[in-house]
Amino acid sequence: MNILNPNRQGSISWMMACLALPEDGVRVAYPDELSCTRRLAEVRWPKGVRCIRCESSDISFLKLRKLYHCRNCRTQFSVTSGTIAHRSHLELRMWFIAAEDIITAYARSTAAAWLTGHGLAEKYAISYAAAYRLKKQLLDDLSNPSGLIGPSICVRNVPLPPNAESSETYLNAWLIEQMMTMRRR
């Protein structure tokens, strides 16, 4: 499930995603790398780990290398294999935190103020090239229906008011009110 519905206008989608973020924030909900890895695995394989090559469920885990091993085709893979975080030197937690910051900035329409490659590089103490890649890949993932990072961090169900589907103006006003309430907390 993707929070950012391509059928809705941009700001509405970002506000919906922002309201679905953990109430205490990603930093509290996922305090370490292990919790991020577990959450990504839950989202990626809801019915249990499957081989990325042959789809087999006959999988073992190599603790020292932090890799899954398919007993059927002998492929070794990690939770991030084939995802935007694959072969990244950034921790998965950094991807989660940056995604939360991007969603919040776009929802509050403050993205233009600091959400540049240089702004991200300074905020996360990473190189400009890494920050630019991080932002570009996260934006692609968050707006893609098959993306993994968005559903990994947008965990709360956002109950819409009854007549939200009939009027986009009403939905927009309701979302703005919810965002204002969230800011006051």
Secondary structure, 3 states (H helix, E strand, C coil): CCCCCCCCCHHHHHHHHHHCCCCCCHHHHCCCHHHHHHHHHHHHCCCCCCCCCCCCCCEEEECCCCEEEECCCCCEECCCCCCCCCCCCCCHHHHHHHHHHHHHHHHCCCHHHHCCHHHHHHHHCCCHHHHHHHHHHHHHHHCCCCCCHHHHHCCCCCCCCCCCCCCHHHHHHHHHHHHHHHHHC
